[in-house]
């Protein structure tokens, strides 16, 4: 029986898609050792030119390290670079998003294949296990209707479309029955869930919370304009993780317009302070060094970042993505300037996070994921990592902690 290894790049949506493919393998053995595999499925990311390079470099390295393995390209990169990689014989096969549920049959091809499919498909697979995970990622929608200047994702994932509610709830019911207690809702643009099914994120959350075994629900990322009054009414529910990730991308209104974003700072400010007042930690995405980001815009942006109750940030130095509007914009920001701005931003948020953690050392509810040499790590309800020392095996266990030791780098506790 041939052994299949999955290599996943990019976002949580890709992590879920890999689990879908793993669950469909019937005639193959899943392996966690890439050098022992007969087939390597690369679930690729193409969000930046750099992401493309990482995928190409990995494929090249496998050609050297495991030359007999058949490499199959899946994921977003299939739709942007798959044709050229296939034509250059860098990969044995290419499959698009709509083909991943057919992975068992697709891998039986004995001749090179290019099966790109379409961008209208929506999965129906029920994933009952997450290999190597104690938290479960649940993909609730696919695609995006936003057209941000810097982003190629709508072109490789398609327009926004929701999974069926009954499929989502069935999936969660089975995973909860298999011992999963924390669920992370993910997708290309999660907050658009339900707009095509006459429902909403808030309605889905309420139904999820009623499933036996569901202990905590996190939401991967929301756009500010997607958070309505119906959603805000759920903030104090005990099953809501006390952390939200709301994608701002910038805090300068000029830059937000250049990026073709749908948010503006004044309403972002009001929203963040409202949610923080309910005891939430707040994270965001922020693009540094986008074309047109002058010193004036940057200075204004950092002053505004200091005004926001932020505790986490995914900061990205702008990387040109071919075939996007931003790729044609001038002036471009020099790499050394972008790196310095990135350092400034992350330093500000790191200090904010440290201050938040010092104020939240009691009543931490932590789901521990993995451990080594008696030290286990997991995330509390605020999405801060906690290292727990114990003589017991605490893998995949929930622990309640008080008097956590807080340092600038991490939280630590004895159990």
C-alpha positions as CSV (number, residue, x, y, z in Angstrom):
1,X,0.0,0.0,0.0
2,X,1.5,3.3,-1.1
3,X,2.3,5.9,1.7
4,X,1.0,9.4,1.3
5,X,2.5,12.5,3.1
6,X,0.6,15.8,3.3
7,X,2.6,19.1,3.4
8,X,0.4,22.1,4.3
9,X,1.2,25.7,3.7
10,X,-0.7,28.8,4.7
11,X,-3.9,29.4,6.6
12,X,-6.3,27.4,8.8
13,X,-8.6,26.9,5.9
14,X,-5.7,24.9,4.2
15,X,-5.3,22.9,7.5
16,X,-8.9,22.0,7.3
17,X,-8.7,21.1,3.6
18,X,-5.8,18.8,4.4
19,X,-7.9,17.0,7.0
20,X,-10.6,16.6,4.4
21,X,-8.2,14.9,2.0
22,X,-6.8,12.7,4.8
23,X,-10.3,11.6,5.7
24,X,-10.8,10.5,2.1
25,X,-7.8,8.2,1.8
26,X,-9.1,4.7,1.7
27,X,-6.6,2.8,-0.4
28,X,-3.4,4.5,0.9
29,X,-1.5,4.6,4.2
30,X,-1.1,8.0,5.8
31,X,2.5,8.8,6.9
32,X,4.1,11.6,8.9
33,X,7.5,10.9,7.4
34,X,7.9,12.7,4.1
35,X,11.1,10.8,3.1
36,X,9.3,7.5,3.4
37,X,6.4,8.5,1.3
38,X,5.5,7.3,-2.1
39,X,3.2,10.3,-2.8
40,X,3.6,13.9,-1.4
41,X,0.5,16.1,-1.6
42,X,1.4,19.7,-1.3
43,X,-1.5,21.8,-0.1
44,X,-0.2,25.2,-1.2
45,X,-0.6,28.8,-0.4
46,X,-0.3,31.6,-3.0
47,X,-1.2,34.7,-1.0
48,X,2.1,36.4,-1.8
49,X,4.9,35.9,-4.3
50,X,6.9,34.8,-1.3
51,X,4.4,32.1,-0.5
52,X,4.7,30.8,-4.1
53,X,8.5,30.7,-3.6
54,X,8.2,28.7,-0.4
55,X,6.0,26.1,-2.2
56,X,8.4,25.9,-5.2
57,X,11.4,25.5,-2.9
58,X,9.8,22.7,-1.0
59,X,8.9,20.9,-4.2
60,X,12.4,21.2,-5.4
61,X,13.8,20.0,-2.1
62,X,11.6,16.9,-2.2
63,X,12.8,16.2,-5.8
64,X,16.3,15.9,-4.3
65,X,15.5,14.2,-1.0
66,X,12.8,11.8,-2.2
67,X,13.2,11.6,-6.0
68,X,11.0,8.6,-6.4
69,X,7.9,10.2,-4.7
70,X,5.1,11.5,-6.9
71,X,4.4,15.1,-6.0
72,X,0.8,16.3,-6.3
73,X,0.0,20.1,-6.0
74,X,-3.2,21.1,-4.3
75,X,-4.5,24.3,-2.7
76,X,-4.6,27.9,-3.9
77,X,-1.3,27.6,-5.7
78,X,-2.9,25.1,-8.1
79,X,-5.0,27.8,-9.5
80,X,-2.2,30.4,-9.8
81,X,0.9,28.4,-10.5
82,X,-0.3,24.9,-11.2
83,X,-0.3,25.1,-14.9
84,X,3.3,26.3,-15.2
85,X,4.6,23.8,-12.6
86,X,2.8,21.0,-14.4
87,X,4.1,22.2,-17.8
88,X,7.6,22.3,-16.5
89,X,7.2,18.8,-15.0
90,X,8.0,20.0,-11.5
91,X,5.0,18.1,-10.2
92,X,3.3,14.8,-11.2
93,X,-0.2,16.1,-10.8
94,X,-2.3,19.1,-10.1
95,X,-5.7,19.2,-8.4
96,X,-8.0,22.2,-7.8
97,X,-10.2,22.9,-4.7
98,X,-13.2,21.0,-6.1
99,X,-11.2,17.8,-6.6
100,X,-9.8,17.3,-3.1
101,X,-12.8,15.2,-2.0
102,X,-11.9,12.8,-4.8
103,X,-8.3,12.5,-3.7
104,X,-8.4,8.7,-3.3
105,X,-9.4,8.2,-6.9
106,X,-7.2,11.0,-8.2
107,X,-4.0,9.5,-6.7
108,X,-4.6,6.3,-8.6
109,X,-3.6,8.1,-11.8
110,X,-0.5,6.3,-13.2
111,X,0.1,9.1,-15.8
112,X,0.7,12.8,-15.0
113,X,-2.6,14.6,-14.5
114,X,-4.0,18.2,-14.4
115,X,-7.5,18.3,-12.8
116,X,-8.1,21.9,-11.8
117,X,-11.9,21.6,-11.5
118,X,-14.0,24.8,-10.7
119,X,-14.3,27.5,-8.1
120,X,-17.9,27.0,-7.3
121,X,-17.6,23.7,-5.3
122,X,-18.5,23.5,-1.6
123,X,-17.3,20.6,0.5
124,X,-19.8,18.1,2.0
125,X,-17.2,15.9,3.8
126,X,-17.7,15.3,7.5
127,X,-14.3,15.3,9.2
128,X,-14.5,13.2,12.4
129,X,-10.8,13.4,13.5
130,X,-8.0,15.9,13.3
131,X,-4.7,14.2,13.0
132,X,-2.2,15.5,15.6
133,X,-4.6,18.2,17.0
134,X,-6.5,18.8,20.2
135,X,-8.5,21.7,18.8
136,X,-10.8,21.2,15.8
137,X,-10.9,23.6,12.8
138,X,-14.3,23.8,11.2
139,X,-14.5,25.4,7.7
140,X,-17.9,27.1,7.5
141,X,-17.5,28.9,4.2
142,X,-15.4,29.3,1.1
143,X,-14.3,32.2,-1.1
144,X,-14.6,36.0,-0.7
145,X,-16.6,38.8,-2.3
146,X,-14.2,41.5,-1.1
147,X,-11.8,42.9,-3.7
148,X,-8.9,44.3,-1.6
149,X,-6.2,45.8,-3.8
150,X,-3.4,43.6,-2.5
151,X,-5.2,40.2,-2.5
152,X,-5.4,37.5,-5.1
153,X,-7.5,35.1,-3.0
154,X,-10.9,35.7,-4.6
155,X,-9.3,34.7,-7.9
156,X,-8.1,31.3,-6.5
157,X,-10.8,30.5,-4.0
158,X,-13.9,32.0,-5.8
159,X,-16.7,34.1,-4.5
160,X,-18.1,33.7,-1.0
161,X,-20.3,30.7,-0.5
162,X,-21.5,29.0,2.8
163,X,-21.4,25.4,3.8
164,X,-24.7,24.0,4.7
165,X,-25.7,24.5,8.4
166,X,-26.7,20.9,8.9
167,X,-23.3,19.7,7.6
168,X,-21.4,22.0,10.0
169,X,-23.5,21.0,13.0
170,X,-23.2,17.3,12.1
171,X,-19.4,17.7,11.9
172,X,-19.2,19.4,15.3
173,X,-21.5,16.8,16.8
174,X,-19.2,14.0,15.7
175,X,-16.0,15.7,16.7
176,X,-17.4,16.6,20.1
177,X,-18.4,12.9,20.5
178,X,-14.7,12.1,19.7
179,X,-13.5,14.2,22.5
180,X,-12.9,17.6,20.9
181,X,-14.0,20.5,23.1
182,X,-12.7,23.6,21.3
183,X,-13.8,24.5,17.8
184,X,-12.2,27.2,15.6
185,X,-14.4,28.5,12.8
186,X,-12.4,29.1,9.7
187,X,-12.9,30.0,6.0
188,X,-11.7,32.4,3.4
189,X,-13.9,35.2,4.7
190,X,-15.6,33.7,7.8
191,X,-17.9,36.6,8.6
192,X,-19.6,36.3,5.3
193,X,-21.1,33.0,6.5
194,X,-24.9,32.8,5.9
195,X,-25.4,35.7,3.5
196,X,-26.3,33.2,0.8
197,X,-28.4,31.0,3.1
198,X,-30.6,33.6,4.8
199,X,-28.9,33.0,8.1
200,X,-25.9,34.5,10.1
201,X,-22.8,33.7,12.1
202,X,-24.6,34.5,15.3
203,X,-27.4,32.0,14.6
204,X,-24.9,29.4,13.8
205,X,-23.0,30.0,17.0
206,X,-26.1,29.6,19.1
207,X,-26.9,26.3,17.5
208,X,-23.3,25.1,17.9
209,X,-23.3,26.0,21.6
210,X,-26.2,23.6,22.2
211,X,-24.2,20.6,21.1
212,X,-23.1,18.4,23.9
213,X,-19.4,18.5,24.5
214,X,-18.8,22.0,22.9
215,X,-16.8,23.9,25.5
216,X,-15.2,26.8,23.6
217,X,-15.7,28.4,20.2
218,X,-13.2,30.6,18.5
219,X,-13.7,32.5,15.3
220,X,-10.7,32.6,12.9
221,X,-11.1,36.2,11.7
222,X,-13.8,38.7,11.1
223,X,-14.1,41.9,9.1
224,X,-15.2,44.9,11.2
225,X,-18.4,45.5,9.1
226,X,-19.5,41.9,9.7
227,X,-19.9,42.4,13.5
228,X,-23.5,43.3,14.0
229,X,-25.8,43.8,17.1
230,X,-26.9,40.1,16.9
231,X,-23.3,39.0,17.2
232,X,-22.4,41.5,19.9
233,X,-25.3,40.0,22.1
234,X,-23.2,36.8,22.3
235,X,-20.1,38.3,23.8
236,X,-20.9,37.3,27.4
237,X,-21.8,33.7,26.6
238,X,-19.6,31.3,28.5
239,X,-18.7,29.2,25.4
240,X,-17.3,32.2,23.5
241,X,-13.5,32.4,23.6
242,X,-12.6,35.7,25.2
243,X,-10.5,36.7,22.2
244,X,-11.4,37.9,18.8
245,X,-9.4,38.5,15.7
246,X,-10.7,41.4,13.6
247,X,-8.9,42.2,10.4
248,X,-8.1,45.9,10.1
249,X,-5.1,45.7,7.8
250,X,-4.2,49.3,8.6
251,X,-5.3,52.3,10.8
252,X,-4.6,55.1,8.3
253,X,-7.8,56.0,6.4
254,X,-5.7,57.0,3.4
255,X,-4.1,53.6,3.3
256,X,-7.4,51.8,3.9
257,X,-8.7,53.5,0.7
258,X,-5.7,52.6,-1.3
259,X,-6.2,49.0,-0.1
260,X,-9.9,49.1,-1.2
261,X,-10.9,48.2,2.3
262,X,-14.4,48.5,3.7
263,X,-13.5,49.7,7.2
264,X,-12.4,53.1,8.5
265,X,-10.6,54.1,11.7
266,X,-13.4,55.9,13.6
267,X,-15.8,53.0,13.5
268,X,-13.0,50.5,14.1
269,X,-12.0,52.5,17.2
270,X,-15.5,52.4,18.6
271,X,-16.0,48.7,17.8
272,X,-12.7,47.6,19.4
273,X,-13.3,49.6,22.6
274,X,-16.8,48.2,22.9
275,X,-15.6,44.6,22.6
276,X,-12.6,45.2,24.9
277,X,-15.0,46.5,27.6
278,X,-16.5,43.1,27.7
279,X,-13.1,41.6,28.8
280,X,-11.9,40.5,25.4
281,X,-8.4,40.3,24.1
282,X,-8.3,41.6,20.5
283,X,-6.0,40.7,17.6
284,X,-5.8,42.0,14.1
285,X,-4.0,41.7,10.8
286,X,-1.8,44.6,9.7
287,X,0.0,45.1,6.4
288,X,3.2,47.1,6.7
289,X,4.9,48.9,3.8
290,X,2.1,48.8,1.3
291,X,2.8,51.1,-1.7
292,X,1.9,54.7,-0.8
293,X,2.6,54.4,2.9
294,X,4.5,57.6,3.6
295,X,6.2,58.6,6.9
296,X,3.1,60.7,7.6
297,X,0.7,57.8,7.1
298,X,2.9,55.5,9.2
299,X,3.2,58.0,12.1
300,X,-0.6,58.5,12.1
301,X,-1.1,54.7,12.0
302,X,1.1,54.0,14.9
303,X,-0.5,56.7,17.1
304,X,-3.8,55.0,16.3
305,X,-2.5,51.6,17.1
306,X,-1.5,52.9,20.5
307,X,-5.0,54.1,21.0
308,X,-6.6,50.7,20.3
309,X,-7.0,47.9,22.9
310,X,-5.0,45.4,20.9
311,X,-3.3,42.4,22.4
312,X,-2.2,40.3,19.3
313,X,-1.2,41.1,15.8
314,X,-0.4,39.3,12.6
315,X,1.9,41.8,11.0
316,X,2.9,41.3,7.4
317,X,5.5,43.2,5.5
318,X,3.9,43.9,2.1
319,X,4.9,41.4,-0.5
320,X,3.9,42.1,-4.1
321,X,1.4,39.7,-5.5
322,X,1.3,39.5,-9.3
323,X,-2.0,40.2,-11.0
324,X,-3.3,42.5,-8.1
325,X,-4.0,46.2,-8.2
326,X,-1.5,47.0,-5.5
327,X,1.3,45.4,-7.6
328,X,1.0,48.4,-10.0
329,X,1.0,51.1,-7.2
330,X,3.8,53.6,-6.6
331,X,5.8,54.6,-4.7
332,X,7.0,51.3,-3.4
333,X,8.4,51.1,0.1
334,X,12.0,50.0,0.5
335,X,12.5,46.7,2.3
336,X,14.7,48.1,5.1
337,X,12.0,50.7,5.9
338,X,9.3,48.1,5.9
339,X,11.3,45.9,8.3
340,X,11.9,48.8,10.7
341,X,8.1,49.6,10.6
342,X,7.3,46.0,11.2
343,X,9.6,45.9,14.3
344,X,8.0,49.1,15.6
345,X,4.5,47.7,15.2
346,X,5.2,44.3,16.8
347,X,7.1,46.0,19.7
348,X,4.0,48.1,20.5
349,X,1.7,45.1,20.4
350,X,4.1,43.0,22.4
351,X,4.1,45.6,25.2
352,X,0.3,45.7,25.1
353,X,0.0,41.9,25.3
354,X,2.4,41.8,28.3
355,X,0.3,44.4,30.1
356,X,-2.8,42.4,29.4
357,X,-1.4,39.2,30.6
358,X,-0.2,40.7,33.8
359,X,-3.8,41.8,34.5
360,X,-5.2,38.3,33.7
361,X,-3.4,35.8,35.8
362,X,-6.5,34.3,37.5
363,X,-9.2,31.9,36.3
364,X,-7.4,30.8,33.1
365,X,-8.9,27.9,31.3
366,X,-6.3,26.3,29.1
367,X,-6.6,23.5,26.6
368,X,-3.2,21.8,26.6
369,X,-2.1,20.5,23.2
370,X,1.3,18.9,23.4
371,X,4.1,18.2,25.9
372,X,7.7,17.3,26.2
373,X,9.8,16.5,29.3
374,X,6.9,17.3,31.6
375,X,6.2,20.7,30.1
376,X,2.9,21.1,28.2
377,X,1.7,24.1,26.2
378,X,-1.7,25.3,25.2
379,X,-3.8,28.5,24.9
380,X,-6.0,30.1,27.4
381,X,-9.4,31.8,26.6
382,X,-7.5,35.0,25.6
383,X,-5.4,33.1,23.1
384,X,-2.2,33.5,25.1
385,X,0.1,30.6,25.2
386,X,0.7,29.0,28.6
387,X,3.5,26.6,29.5
388,X,2.4,24.1,32.2
389,X,4.8,21.9,34.1
390,X,3.3,18.7,35.5
391,X,4.3,15.1,36.4
392,X,1.0,14.0,34.9
393,X,0.4,13.4,31.2
394,X,-1.8,16.4,30.4
395,X,-1.9,16.1,26.6
396,X,-5.3,17.2,25.2
397,X,-6.6,18.0,28.8
398,X,-8.3,21.2,30.1
399,X,-6.7,22.7,33.2
400,X,-7.8,25.7,35.3
401,X,-5.0,27.9,36.5
402,X,-4.6,30.7,39.0
403,X,-1.5,32.8,39.9
404,X,0.1,32.2,36.6
405,X,3.7,33.5,36.3
406,X,3.9,36.1,33.6
407,X,7.1,37.1,31.8
408,X,7.6,39.2,28.7
409,X,7.9,36.1,26.7
410,X,5.3,33.7,28.1
411,X,3.0,32.6,30.8
412,X,4.0,29.7,33.0
413,X,2.3,27.6,35.7
414,X,2.7,24.4,37.8
415,X,-0.1,21.8,37.9
